[in-house]
Amino acid sequence: MMKCMIYIISPLMLAFNLWAGVVPAETIQRLQKIYPNQTKEFIELRLSNAQSVFEKWRSFPPYFYDLVKRTKISSSISKRQGFCTGDPHVENFGFLPLKKESVHFGINDLDDATDCLLDLDLIRLYLAHKFYGVQFQGESFYKSYQTGLSGIQCSEPKYIKELAKDAIKKGRGVSKKALKMLEEKSCSGEFSFLSIEDQNQIVSILEKASPLSGQKNWKLLHSCSRMKSHGGSAGEKRFVLFMQDLKGDIHHLELKPLVTPAPDVGRQMNLTQRKDIFTKSVSLFYGEELLNEYFTVIFQNKLYQRRPLWAGVQEVSRDDLAELPTEEKQEVLNYEACILGGLHRLSSSTPLGLSSAQMEAFSSTLEHQFRQEMGH
């Protein structure tokens, strides 16, 4: 009798746990395999920090590609090979300053860019939009992507135009918040001070790194280290630097660790391979103009990207989007789909292998499974 009761209650308890947002043990075990250097306790902390399904989606990019491999649809995805952005979602699009009065809109985070099936990149963005919680039309998203893939110029929404103006206005300067941090020589919150030894080593590495080689008069004004317990790069220590060049200009920089790209989950990649992939992504998606700003350095046997933290870096903000009327939200999300199509066109001219109906069917399968495995 007792056994019968347990048999009946267990499914009910599982259903309650899913309804209550409890992440199943199997999911945590999978995450431990994906992140072998992180403890179970830290992964659970990351999960608790990512409370919504969208936050979980953007916090664990490799999980999506692992999920695809475990579902039956993986064999049905068209073999349209190219260079993927790896982790396209609403807040990974934005503007980067180029020359004066000029900005570049596209993917602003290339940590997960690598060779993969382009249809997976497309489905990941589509699902990110669905998890974001906006009611939008899949057919118009699909057509927008095809527009970019065909080389037709994307129609720029009003919100994006205003974002561009703000990015141009701020330019490559240092933000007010960062300047205050420099003025106070503070490393508060999740930031902590660097040792003198680490400071000297970082300056030495940057002076020797291409394309800064030979510029030995860079001066380190202030530095901090930072380790996040949330988001896609949680658990990886990064370094925030304030440096002054020969002309006296202040530069706000970050050394951000580069690990294996999300689509290559489970793959062993040495530093040379990882550097080559990152350099290719900058060259392809940002262009030669930004290669002098984004490049890699090796510090303490790890590969880092040197990333400028410009005041003019403008991302598409979820908070700002939330205030837009539904129709304007749709325009922004469609614009991102169009931009993604244009980026895919840079590495592959293969036509889109999915129909709109197939994309929706595949996405629905993955959405249901992801929600189930993440307790939503």
C-alpha positions in Angstrom: 0.0 0.0 0.0 2.8 2.4 0.9 4.6 1.6 -2.3 1.5 2.4 -4.3 1.1 5.7 -2.6 4.7 6.7 -3.4 4.2 5.7 -7.0 1.2 8.0 -7.2 2.7 10.9 -5.2 6.1 11.1 -7.0 4.7 12.4 -10.3 2.6 14.9 -8.4 5.7 16.1 -6.5 7.6 16.4 -9.8 4.8 18.4 -11.3 4.7 20.7 -8.2 8.5 21.1 -8.4 8.3 22.2 -12.0 5.4 24.5 -11.3 7.4 26.0 -8.3 10.5 26.6 -10.5 12.7 23.9 -9.0 15.4 22.8 -11.4 15.5 19.0 -11.7 18.6 17.2 -10.5 19.3 15.8 -14.0 19.7 19.4 -15.3 22.2 20.3 -12.6 24.1 17.1 -13.5 24.2 18.1 -17.1 25.4 21.6 -16.2 28.2 20.1 -14.1 29.4 18.2 -17.2 29.2 21.4 -19.3 31.1 23.4 -16.6 33.5 20.9 -15.1 35.5 23.6 -13.3 32.5 24.8 -11.3 31.1 23.2 -8.2 27.6 22.0 -7.8 27.0 24.8 -5.2 28.2 27.5 -7.6 26.0 26.2 -10.4 23.0 26.2 -8.1 23.9 29.8 -7.1 23.9 30.7 -10.8 20.5 29.1 -11.3 19.1 30.9 -8.3 20.4 34.2 -9.7 18.8 33.5 -13.0 15.2 33.5 -11.9 13.3 33.8 -15.2 13.4 31.3 -18.1 15.1 34.1 -20.2 17.8 34.6 -17.6 18.5 30.9 -17.6 18.6 30.9 -21.4 21.2 33.6 -21.5 23.2 32.3 -18.5 23.9 28.9 -19.9 24.4 29.2 -23.7 26.1 25.8 -24.2 23.0 24.1 -22.7 21.0 24.9 -25.8 23.4 23.2 -28.1 23.6 20.2 -25.7 19.8 20.1 -25.7 19.7 20.1 -29.5 22.0 17.1 -29.6 19.7 15.2 -27.2 16.5 15.8 -29.2 15.3 14.0 -32.3 15.2 17.2 -34.3 19.0 17.4 -34.5 19.1 15.2 -37.5 16.4 17.3 -39.2 18.3 20.6 -38.9 19.6 21.6 -42.4 23.4 21.3 -42.8 23.8 25.0 -43.6 27.3 25.5 -42.4 28.8 28.9 -41.7 30.1 31.2 -39.0 27.6 31.6 -36.1 27.4 34.3 -33.6 26.8 31.6 -31.1 24.6 33.4 -28.5 22.3 35.8 -30.3 19.7 37.3 -27.9 18.0 40.7 -27.5 20.7 42.2 -25.3 23.7 40.9 -27.3 22.8 43.4 -30.1 24.0 47.0 -29.9 26.2 49.7 -31.2 30.0 50.1 -31.1 31.7 53.4 -31.8 33.9 53.5 -34.9 35.3 56.8 -36.2 33.9 60.1 -35.1 30.2 60.4 -35.9 30.1 56.7 -36.9 28.8 53.6 -35.1 28.5 49.9 -35.9 25.4 47.9 -35.1 25.4 44.2 -34.7 26.3 41.5 -32.2 28.3 43.1 -29.4 29.4 39.9 -27.7 31.5 37.5 -29.7 32.5 35.1 -26.9 30.6 32.2 -28.5 31.2 33.0 -32.2 32.4 29.9 -34.1 31.7 27.6 -37.0 28.4 25.8 -36.7 25.0 25.2 -38.4 23.5 28.6 -39.2 20.0 27.3 -38.6 20.9 26.7 -35.0 22.0 30.3 -34.6 18.7 31.4 -36.1 16.6 29.1 -33.8 18.5 30.3 -30.8 17.6 33.9 -31.6 14.0 33.0 -32.3 13.7 31.2 -29.0 15.4 34.0 -27.1 12.7 36.3 -28.4 10.0 33.9 -27.2 11.6 33.5 -23.8 11.9 37.3 -23.6 8.1 37.2 -23.3 7.1 39.4 -26.2 4.2 38.3 -28.3 5.5 38.5 -31.8 4.8 37.1 -35.3 7.1 34.2 -36.3 6.4 34.7 -40.0 7.6 38.3 -40.0 10.7 37.3 -38.0 11.4 34.6 -40.6 11.0 37.0 -43.5 13.2 39.6 -41.8 16.0 37.1 -41.5 15.6 36.2 -45.2 15.9 39.9 -46.0 19.3 40.2 -44.3 20.4 36.9 -45.8 19.6 38.1 -49.3 21.7 41.2 -48.9 18.8 43.7 -48.8 19.3 46.6 -46.4 17.4 46.1 -43.1 14.8 48.7 -42.2 16.0 50.5 -39.1 13.3 51.1 -36.4 12.9 54.4 -34.6 14.2 52.9 -31.3 17.4 51.8 -33.0 17.9 55.2 -34.6 17.7 56.9 -31.2 20.1 54.4 -29.8 22.6 55.2 -32.6 22.4 59.0 -31.8 23.2 58.3 -28.1 26.1 56.0 -29.1 27.6 58.7 -31.4 27.1 61.4 -28.7 29.0 59.4 -26.1 31.6 58.1 -28.5 34.7 56.4 -27.2 34.9 58.3 -23.9 34.8 56.9 -20.4 31.4 56.7 -18.7 30.7 58.9 -15.7 30.3 55.9 -13.4 33.7 54.6 -14.5 35.4 58.0 -14.1 34.0 58.1 -10.5 35.5 54.6 -9.9 38.9 55.9 -11.2 38.7 59.1 -9.2 37.9 57.2 -6.0 40.3 54.4 -6.8 37.5 52.1 -5.7 36.9 48.4 -6.2 33.5 48.0 -4.5 30.8 45.4 -4.8 31.8 42.5 -7.0 35.2 44.2 -7.7 38.4 43.6 -5.8 41.9 45.1 -5.9 44.7 43.5 -7.8 48.1 42.7 -6.4 51.1 44.8 -7.5 52.5 41.7 -9.1 49.4 41.1 -11.2 49.3 44.8 -12.2 52.9 44.8 -13.4 52.4 41.5 -15.3 49.2 42.8 -17.1 51.0 46.0 -18.2 53.9 44.0 -19.5 51.7 41.7 -21.4 49.7 44.5 -23.0 52.8 46.4 -24.0 54.1 43.3 -25.9 50.7 42.4 -27.4 50.0 43.1 -31.1 48.9 45.7 -32.1 50.2 47.7 -29.1 53.7 46.3 -29.5 56.4 48.9 -28.8 54.0 51.3 -27.0 55.8 51.1 -23.6 54.6 54.4 -22.3 51.1 53.2 -21.4 50.5 53.9 -17.8 48.2 51.9 -15.5 46.1 54.3 -13.4 43.8 51.9 -11.6 42.8 48.2 -11.8 40.3 45.8 -10.3 39.4 42.1 -10.7 35.8 41.0 -11.0 34.1 37.6 -10.8 30.4 37.4 -11.5 28.0 34.8 -10.1 25.4 35.4 -12.7 25.2 35.4 -16.5 27.0 33.5 -19.2 30.5 34.3 -18.0 29.8 33.6 -14.3 32.7 32.0 -12.5 35.4 33.4 -14.8 37.7 36.2 -13.3 38.0 39.2 -15.5 40.2 42.3 -15.0 39.0 46.0 -15.3 41.8 48.5 -16.2 42.1 52.2 -16.5 45.1 53.1 -18.6 46.6 56.3 -20.1 48.3 56.5 -23.5 51.1 58.7 -24.8 48.6 61.5 -25.6 47.2 61.5 -22.1 43.9 59.9 -23.1 42.3 57.6 -20.5 41.1 54.2 -21.7 38.7 52.0 -19.8 39.5 48.3 -20.6 38.5 44.8 -19.6 40.4 41.6 -20.0 37.6 39.0 -20.3 38.4 35.3 -20.4 37.7 33.3 -23.5 36.5 29.7 -23.0 35.2 27.2 -25.5 32.4 28.7 -27.6 28.9 27.5 -26.7 28.2 25.6 -30.0 31.4 23.6 -29.4 30.2 22.3 -26.1 32.3 19.3 -25.0 35.1 20.1 -27.5 38.7 20.4 -26.2 40.2 23.5 -27.7 43.8 24.8 -27.1 44.8 28.4 -26.8 45.9 28.8 -30.5 42.6 27.4 -31.8 40.6 29.6 -29.5 42.6 32.7 -30.5 42.1 31.9 -34.2 38.4 31.6 -33.8 38.1 34.9 -31.8 40.3 36.8 -34.3 38.2 35.5 -37.2 34.9 36.6 -35.4 36.2 40.1 -34.9 37.5 40.4 -38.4 34.3 39.0 -39.9 31.6 40.6 -37.8 33.3 43.9 -36.7 35.7 44.4 -39.6 39.4 45.3 -39.7 38.7 48.7 -38.1 38.0 47.1 -34.7 40.8 44.5 -34.8 43.1 47.1 -33.1 40.6 47.4 -30.3 39.6 43.7 -29.7 42.5 41.3 -29.5 43.7 38.5 -27.3 46.4 38.2 -24.7 47.6 35.3 -22.5 47.7 35.9 -18.8 48.3 33.3 -16.1 48.0 30.6 -18.8 44.5 31.7 -19.8 43.4 33.4 -23.0 41.7 36.8 -22.6 40.1 39.3 -25.0 41.1 42.9 -24.5 37.7 44.6 -24.6 37.3 48.4 -24.5 34.5 49.6 -22.2 33.4 52.7 -24.1 30.8 55.0 -22.9 29.3 54.9 -26.4 28.7 51.1 -26.4 24.9 51.0 -26.6 23.1 47.7 -26.2 19.5 47.0 -26.9 18.1 47.2 -23.3 15.3 44.9 -22.1 14.1 47.6 -19.8 13.8 50.1 -22.6 12.2 47.6 -24.9 9.6 46.8 -22.3 8.3 50.4 -22.4 7.7 50.2 -26.2 4.3 49.5 -27.8 4.0 45.8 -29.0 4.3 46.8 -32.6 7.6 48.7 -32.0 8.9 45.8 -30.0 8.2 43.5 -33.0 10.1 45.9 -35.3 13.2 45.8 -33.1 13.1 42.0 -32.8 12.6 41.7 -36.6 15.5 44.1 -37.1 17.8 41.8 -35.0 16.7 38.9 -37.2 17.5 40.8 -40.3 20.9 41.8 -38.9 21.6 38.1 -38.1 20.8 37.2 -41.6 23.3 39.8 -42.9 26.0 38.4 -40.6 25.3 34.9 -41.8 25.6 36.1 -45.4 29.2 37.1 -44.6 30.3 33.4 -44.3 27.8 31.5 -46.3 25.6 32.2 -49.4 23.6 29.0 -48.8 19.8 29.7 -48.9 17.8 29.3 -45.7 17.2 25.6 -45.2 14.1 25.9 -42.9 10.6 27.0 -43.7 8.8 29.2 -41.3 6.6 26.3 -40.2 9.6 24.0 -39.6 11.4 26.7 -37.6 8.3 27.1 -35.4 7.9 23.4 -35.0 11.6 22.9 -34.0 11.5 25.9 -31.7 8.4 24.7 -30.0 9.9 21.3 -29.3 13.1 22.9 -27.9 11.1 25.5 -25.9 9.0 22.8 -24.2 12.0 20.7 -23.3 14.1 23.6 -22.1 11.3 24.9 -19.9 10.8 21.4 -18.5 14.5 20.9 -17.7 14.8 24.4 -16.1 11.7 24.1 -13.9 9.5 26.4 -15.9 
